[in-house]
Amino acid sequence: MTDQPPDRLCVDPDSPFYNEAALARGVGIRFKGRERTDVEEYCVSEGWIRAPVGKTLDRHGNPLTIKFTGPVEPYFLGPAPSET
């Protein structure tokens, strides 16, 4: 794994952009210069994040999300696991 988070990442295990190794390491998101802790999915190259809207759920029981556009800066919270 590189020291740069993936271009696109999702916390939903059913998504093709789910990456368990990156999520286990911890990924922080800086969106429009502010730290965000409620991000469900992001894409750096397209410049957007998806965040939940309150406690509202969709018909499948997942959090209802809204797409926000702007500069996205992901970073790892923890160090890379040592290879021994």
Backbone hydrogen bonds, N-H to C=O, Kabsch-Sander energy under -0.5 kcal/mol:
donor,donor_aa,acceptor,acceptor_aa,energy
9,L,42,Y,-1.6
10,C,17,F,-1.4
11,V,40,E,-2.2
15,S,12,D,-1.8
18,Y,15,S,-1.3
19,N,10,C,-0.5
23,L,19,N,-2.1
24,A,20,E,-2.3
25,R,21,A,-1.3
26,G,22,A,-1.2
28,G,75,Y,-3.6
29,I,36,R,-0.8
30,R,73,E,-1.9
31,F,29,I,-0.6
31,F,34,R,-2.9
32,K,30,R,-0.5
32,K,71,P,-2.0
34,R,31,F,-1.7
36,R,29,I,-2.7
40,E,50,R,-3.1
41,E,50,R,-1.2
42,Y,9,L,-2.1
43,C,48,W,-2.3
44,V,7,D,-2.8
47,G,43,C,-0.9
48,W,43,C,-1.9
49,I,68,F,-2.3
50,R,41,E,-2.8
51,A,66,I,-2.1
53,V,64,L,-2.9
54,G,52,P,-0.9
56,T,53,V,-1.6
58,D,62,N,-3.2
61,G,58,D,-1.7
64,L,56,T,-2.5
66,I,51,A,-2.4
68,F,49,I,-2.6
68,F,66,I,-0.5
70,G,47,G,-2.4
73,E,30,R,-2.5
75,Y,28,G,-2.1
77,L,26,G,-2.4
78,G,25,R,-0.9
78,G,26,G,-0.5
84,T,82,S,-0.9
